[in-house]
Amino acid sequence: MSVSLAFQKVARTKLAADETVTALVPAANIVDANARPEVFPRINLGEDQELPADEVVGRYTRLASTFHVWNREPGLAGVKEIADAIKRALRGQLWTLGNYQCIDCRFESARFVRDPDGQTAHGIVTFESVIEELA
């Protein structure tokens, strides 16, 4: 399992178990998918970028992870509310899974955009984590 897959598994579990998140997005709609959703609201576990976080030991990775929030609504209020719930559910969460241990998890940014179809709202939430590969 890679660093980014470990984070994805933990993030999905935490989001699906968080009552504030699931009050806005059913747990079944928190998925790893590529296509634009047909079911709304939805959280797509997004893209990741792994970068070395140290040059001496070589077992620390800085991970940037995105979450795509989708909703059918005339404005952006709903996706902003979902993004805030994601931020609260994941910020500061430290965890261990397999050979990986998250030692820092921070909210990095959120962007909100209107889809050209005039009906779909889209949010992109980014977290940055430092994850240690355990021996």
C-alpha positions in Angstrom: 0.0 0.0 0.0 1.3 3.5 -0.8 1.3 6.6 1.4 -1.5 8.1 -0.6 -3.7 5.0 -0.5 -3.3 4.7 3.2 -4.4 8.3 3.6 -7.3 7.8 1.3 -8.5 4.8 3.2 -8.3 6.6 6.6 -9.9 9.7 5.2 -12.9 7.9 3.7 -13.4 5.9 6.9 -13.3 9.1 9.0 -15.6 11.1 6.7 -18.1 8.2 6.5 -18.2 7.9 10.3 -18.6 11.7 10.9 -22.2 12.6 11.7 -21.8 16.2 10.5 -20.4 15.0 7.1 -23.0 12.2 6.6 -25.9 14.6 7.5 -24.8 16.5 4.3 -23.5 13.6 2.1 -24.6 10.0 2.6 -21.6 7.7 3.3 -22.3 5.7 0.1 -21.7 9.0 -1.8 -18.1 9.4 -0.5 -16.2 7.5 -3.2 -13.0 7.1 -5.2 -14.3 7.8 -8.7 -13.1 9.6 -11.8 -16.2 10.6 -13.6 -18.3 13.7 -12.9 -21.1 12.4 -10.6 -24.6 11.6 -11.5 -25.7 11.4 -7.9 -25.6 14.4 -5.6 -24.4 15.5 -3.1 -21.1 13.7 -3.4 -17.5 13.7 -2.2 -14.9 12.3 -4.6 -11.6 11.3 -3.1 -9.3 13.2 -5.4 -5.8 13.5 -6.6 -2.7 13.2 -4.4 0.9 14.4 -4.7 3.6 12.7 -2.7 6.8 14.7 -2.0 9.8 13.8 0.2 9.6 15.5 3.6 13.1 14.7 4.6 16.4 14.1 2.9 18.3 12.3 5.7 16.2 9.4 6.9 14.0 9.1 3.8 10.9 7.7 5.5 8.8 10.9 5.7 6.4 11.9 2.9 4.6 15.2 2.5 1.2 14.4 1.0 -1.2 16.9 -0.7 -4.6 15.3 -1.0 -7.7 16.8 -2.6 -11.4 16.1 -2.1 -13.9 17.2 -4.7 -17.3 18.2 -3.4 -20.3 18.2 -5.8 -23.9 19.3 -5.4 -26.9 20.4 -7.5 -27.8 23.8 -6.3 -28.3 27.3 -7.6 -25.3 28.7 -5.6 -22.3 27.6 -3.6 -23.7 27.5 -0.1 -24.1 23.7 0.0 -20.7 22.8 -1.2 -19.2 25.4 1.2 -21.0 23.7 4.1 -19.8 20.2 3.0 -16.2 21.5 2.6 -16.4 22.9 6.2 -17.6 19.6 7.5 -14.7 17.8 5.7 -12.2 20.4 7.2 -13.5 19.8 10.7 -13.6 16.0 10.3 -10.0 15.6 9.1 -8.0 18.6 10.5 -5.4 17.4 13.0 -6.3 13.8 12.7 -3.3 11.6 13.4 -3.5 7.9 12.6 -1.6 4.7 11.9 -2.5 2.2 9.2 -0.3 -0.7 8.2 3.3 0.7 7.9 2.3 4.3 7.9 1.8 6.8 10.6 0.4 10.3 10.0 2.2 12.8 12.3 0.6 16.0 10.9 -2.6 16.7 9.0 -3.5 20.2 8.1 -6.2 21.9 6.1 -4.5 23.7 3.2 -7.2 25.3 1.1 -10.7 25.3 -0.3 -11.9 26.6 -3.7 -15.5 26.9 -4.9 -16.5 27.1 -8.5 -19.6 27.1 -10.6 -20.1 24.5 -13.2 -20.9 25.9 -16.7 -24.2 23.9 -16.7 -25.7 26.5 -14.3 -26.9 23.7 -11.9 -23.8 22.1 -10.4 -21.6 23.5 -7.6 -18.1 22.2 -7.2 -15.7 22.6 -4.3 -12.1 21.4 -4.0 -10.7 20.9 -0.5 -6.9 20.3 0.0 -5.1 18.8 3.0 -1.4 18.5 3.6 -0.1 15.7 5.7 3.3 14.4 6.8 3.3 10.7 7.0 6.1 8.5 8.3 6.8 5.0 6.9 7.4 2.8 9.9 10.2 0.2 9.9 
